[in-house]
Amino acid sequence: MNMMISELYDALMSAGADEAKARRAAEGMATSDQDFRKQFGELREDNQKMRTEVADLRGELKSEMQALRGELKGEMGGLRVEMQALRGELSTIKWMGGVMIALAAAILARALFV
């Protein structure tokens, strides 16, 4: 015999329903309640699995971000060294340009005033 919700059966009987109909309705509600509880339990399990997966993904993301930060810091250090070298070369080029202008001015002055 199927399970039934006795409170519902009693309420239907006191409301004047036929005994067979009241029994079928109470059994149907009990079956629906069991199905609902089963589905709810499955949803809880799925929810827990999703939470675990999200936590795992969060951990992976954090470790990947830390690795990228390390790489970025290394690259930035390399860029700083290269920029410092370029500054040195630029300073040399400035001095060379100044010397060239001075030589050109000396040659021009000699040509004009000699």
C-alpha positions in Angstrom: 0.0 0.0 0.0 1.2 3.5 -0.9 2.1 6.0 1.8 -0.4 8.7 2.3 -0.7 11.9 4.3 -3.1 11.1 7.1 -3.8 14.8 7.8 -4.9 15.4 4.3 -7.0 12.1 4.3 -8.7 13.1 7.5 -9.4 16.6 6.2 -10.9 15.3 3.0 -13.0 12.8 4.9 -14.3 15.4 7.3 -15.1 17.7 4.3 -17.4 14.9 3.0 -15.2 13.4 0.2 -15.6 9.9 -0.9 -13.2 7.5 0.9 -11.6 6.2 -2.2 -11.1 9.7 -3.6 -9.7 10.9 -0.3 -7.3 8.0 -0.1 -6.1 8.5 -3.8 -5.6 12.3 -3.2 -3.6 11.7 0.1 -1.5 9.0 -1.6 -0.9 11.3 -4.6 0.2 14.1 -2.3 2.5 11.7 -0.4 4.1 10.6 -3.7 4.5 14.2 -4.9 6.0 15.1 -1.5 8.5 12.2 -1.8 9.4 13.2 -5.4 9.9 16.8 -4.2 12.1 15.8 -1.4 14.2 13.5 -3.7 14.6 16.3 -6.3 15.5 18.8 -3.5 18.1 16.4 -2.2 19.5 16.0 -5.7 19.6 19.8 -6.1 21.5 20.1 -2.8 24.0 17.6 -4.0 24.4 19.4 -7.3 24.8 22.7 -5.5 27.5 21.2 -3.3 29.3 19.9 -6.3 29.2 23.3 -8.0 30.5 25.0 -4.9 33.4 22.5 -4.8 34.1 23.1 -8.5 34.0 26.9 -8.1 36.3 26.7 -5.1 38.7 24.6 -7.2 38.5 27.0 -10.1 39.1 29.9 -7.7 42.2 28.3 -6.4 43.5 27.6 -9.9 42.8 31.1 -10.9 44.7 32.5 -7.9 47.7 30.4 -8.6 47.7 31.4 -12.3 47.4 35.0 -11.3 50.3 34.7 -9.0 52.4 33.1 -11.7 51.5 35.9 -14.1 52.4 38.5 -11.5 55.8 36.9 -11.1 56.3 36.8 -14.9 55.2 40.5 -15.2 57.6 41.5 -12.4 60.4 39.8 -14.2 59.6 41.4 -17.5 59.3 44.8 -15.8 62.7 44.4 -14.3 64.1 43.5 -17.7 62.5 46.6 -19.2 63.9 48.8 -16.6 67.4 47.5 -17.4 66.8 48.1 -21.1 65.5 51.6 -20.4 68.5 52.5 -18.4 70.8 51.3 -21.2 68.8 53.4 -23.7 69.1 56.5 -21.4 72.9 56.0 -21.4 73.0 55.7 -25.2 70.8 58.7 -25.6 73.1 60.7 -23.4 76.1 59.7 -25.6 74.2 60.7 -28.7 73.4 64.1 -27.2 77.1 64.6 -26.5 78.0 63.5 -30.0 75.5 65.9 -31.5 76.9 68.8 -29.4 80.4 68.0 -30.5 79.3 67.9 -34.1 77.5 71.3 -33.8 80.6 72.8 -32.1 82.9 71.4 -34.9 80.5 72.7 -37.6 80.5 76.1 -35.9 84.3 76.1 -35.7 84.6 75.2 -39.4 82.1 77.9 -40.3 83.8 80.5 -38.2 87.2 79.7 -39.6 85.8 79.9 -43.1 84.1 83.2 -42.5 86.8 84.9 -40.4 90.1 83.7 -42.0 
